[in-house]
């Protein structure tokens, strides 16, 4: 079985190489090649998963050593893969949801001239993500980490003829570089502290390091997670990333890139357990981000950006759970998996709506679409019910567990974190109900209105067979797009319940992540009841604002908070003032110091020696009488000094 692990990465990596190097001769079949190799990786994952199930819990860790990458003295980097319950969970999620997104993209990108290249980038993304979760050491994980960043840059900026898309890709790349610095510093600290960066030696010897060093490593890992998972303060790239094709949004924001930070924290759980200050920072970041993203999602009229705010919030829930330690590790991954189903389904549903609406993204120009797109309506609706935590659906089982775990943290911290999670549940119910009502219910606001130009921010290129300014004619998407949506909807309904029966998901992951029960001040029934009350309140407010009254074609001015939320709570303004302007002033100050102080000292010293040498040069005039006088003066001084010393 160990020999099959490398095939998981090799299949999509081969697809990326063939599609990106093969040239236009593969244009007619490239999309199917990419989909086939992605599916092949999923099949290998299922075979390995079946093999792990046949083993005892203590024998479910497989390693495959390929070669020694670097060996210099005590520094040794191996290309070794590790397959255990945690990485196996990610493998099935990445390849399963990824393959469905590949299939969906066959129809969605049908009229794009560069479809072959798009599928090559998708395969490259999957290969990098699989390398990240299968690596047996942090250095190899870093290679996959950077590969994901590169592939996301290529996919977000795929329509680079749009200035907004090119800018969004650069923004995502640069913001992620900040987080990547945190991971690189953490790896350096690990090597200097433990003499290794392999998971085994690092995580099994945390007791040998000081708490200060462990805290520093934990905070650097958290910085890395904030970049990849779009957590405060490195969250600004996520909304702009919607400029990429919608399948990219589903891939990045559901099953892959944004979950990498959660994986990193959970994989490093032993380290965080030994560094309580770093663990507390994780919970704070998660709690702040889940509220930040939810508030932003409430004010967005762009359907994809509303879902992007939702992604930020839901990842915040996962990070919060991961920061709770052994109480929450399993529930963080459980919510990650269920979120992969319903969020991917929601994004693909949004793409289906756009497909039938001439690529319009403004929900104020939707309305009444449920009768024109019945499959999209049902699948999107099931994803909506799952994400708000409707009883019996996936989100109900996974998100409720996180809220219970937050309260089980105990003390004031537990009440604050649990309260934030409950408030987030109410806001989630509000903004997702708002999306549902504005898109599928109410009057048909798209009639007799031109769609936005494809050059406008947030719009996707309109196929030539559809007029750029023609009135939309809503219609259901082809089966190649609806089948993946149906499969994801099934997962949105049943995955959470399946995982919860007999605590099977907990028992599956516990040997790797560990688990302990918290002493919660409130019972699970009370938490569930409070969550349901929050859900009802959020839905009721959304219905009162968007269901009982017509939706205006132009967004009203709104309150100060609403206006701030439309601008992502001024995150870009803050970054511009503090980082961009601050960086400019810092750079100018450094240039001034360099020119006046550093260069001044260097140039002044050089000028001083130059002047001194010029004056000394005058003594060498070439006249013998001058030299004789100098010799006589020197001899006189020596005689005088000798006589003086004798007298003393």
C-alpha positions, 0 to 999 in steps of 0.5 A: 500500500505504501507504494501507492501514496506517490500516485496520489500526487503523480496523477494530477502532476502528470496531467498538469505537465501534459496539458501545459506542455502538450500545446494546442494539439490537446485543446479538444481533449485536454479538459477530459485528460485533466478530469480523468487524472484527477479522478484517478487520484481519487480512485487511488485514495479510495483504495488506500482508504479501504486498506486503512480501514482493514487495519487496526487504529494503531497501524494506520500510519503509512510512510513512503520514502522516495529519496533524500533531497538534501543531506549536509551534516546534521541537516537532512531533508527527505522526500517522504510521504505520510498517510494517516487518518488526518492526511487520508481525510484531506486526500479524499476531500481534495480529490473527491470534491476536486474531481467534481469541480473538474467535471463541472468546469467541462461545461462552465468553461466550454466556450473559453479558448484557453480551457486546456490551460485552465485544466492544467492549472487545476491539476497543478493545484491539486498536486500541490495541495496533495503534496502539502497534506501528505508531506512527512516533514515541514520542509516538504510541506512548505514546498506544497504550500508554495505550490498552492500559492503559485497555482492559486495565483495562476487560477485567480488571474486566469482572465488576466485581460481583466485588470481587476483579475490581474490585480486580485491575483497579485494581491493574493500572491503578495498577502500570502507571501507574508504568511509564508514568511511565518512558516519559513521562520517556524521551520528555521526555529524548529531546526535550531530547537529540535535539530529536525523539521520532520513531524515525528522528532518535532512533535514528540519532543516538545517537552524538551523545548522552552515555552518561549521557543514553542510560543514563537514557533506557534505564532509563526505557524499561526501567521502562515495559517492566517495567510492561506486561510484568509484569517484576520489580519491577512484576510483581504485577498479572499474577496478579490479572489472572486475575479477568477472563474467560479470553479476556482472559487469553489476549489479554493474556498471549499476543499483546498487552499483555505483549509491548508491553515486549519490542517497546519494547526491541527497537524501541529497540535502537540506543539500548540498544546505545549504553548498555551499563549500561542493556542489562545492567539489561535482562538482569538483569531478564529473568533474575530474572523468568524464575526468579521467574515459574517458581517462582511457577507451581510452587505455584499450584493455580489453573490460570489463575494457574499459567499466569500465572506461566508467562507472566511467566517466558516474557516474562522469556526474551524480555526477557533475549534483548532485553538481549543486543543484536544477538545476541538481538533476533531470537530475542526476537521469535521466541520472542514469536511462538511463545509467542503460539501456545502460550500463547494455546492453553493459556489457551483450553484452560484456559477450555475445562476451566472451561467443562466444570467449572462454572467451577472453577479449582482443579486439585485438583478436576480429574483424568482429564479427558482422556477427557471432553474429547479435543480440549481434551486434545490441543490443550492437550497440544501447547501443553504440549509446545511450552512445555517445549521438546519437540524439533520443536515451536515452543518448542524452536526459539525458547527454545533459541536464547535459551539459546544466545544467553545463553551467547554473551554470553561471560564470566562474564555469559554463564555466569550468564545461560545458567545461569539460562535452563537452570534456568528450562527445568527449572522450566518442564518441572516446573510445566507437567507438574504442570498437565498431570497434575493436570488430565487424568490421575489419579483423577477428583477432581471427583466428589461435590464442590461447585464453588466459589461464583462470588463466591470469588476466582478463580472466574468467574460460573456461568451460570444453566443450570448449578447453582452447587453441582452436581456437574460433568459434564465435556464438550467445548466447542462447535466455536466454541471448539475450532476456535481451539484447534486452529488455535493448536495447529497453530501451536504445533507447526509455527511454530518449525520453519517460522521456523527453516528456512533462518533465514527469520525471522532474514533477515526481521527482520535489516534492522530489528533487526540481528544478529550471531553471538556467540562462545559458549564452548559449542557449540549441540549442547551447549546443546541437550543440556543443555536436554533434560537439564533438560527430562527432570529437570523432567518426571521430578520432576513425574511422581514427585510428581503422576503416581505418587501421588494428588493430595490434595484439600487442598494440603499445608503444603509447604516454606517456599519453597512457602508463599512461592511460593503467596503470589507470593514475598511480592511483595504483602507487600513492596509493602504494607510498602515502598510502601503503609506506606512511602507512608503514613509518608512522607505523614504526615511530609510533612504534619507538615513542611508544618504545622510548618515550612512553615505555621509559617514562613508563619504566624509571619512573618504574625504577626510583621508583624501584631504589628509593625504593631500596635505601629507603629499606636500611634504614630499616636494623633491628638494634635498634641502627640505629633506635635510632640514626635516632630518635635522629637526627629527634628530634634534627632537630625539636628542632633546627627548633623550636629555629630558628623560635622563633629567627626569 
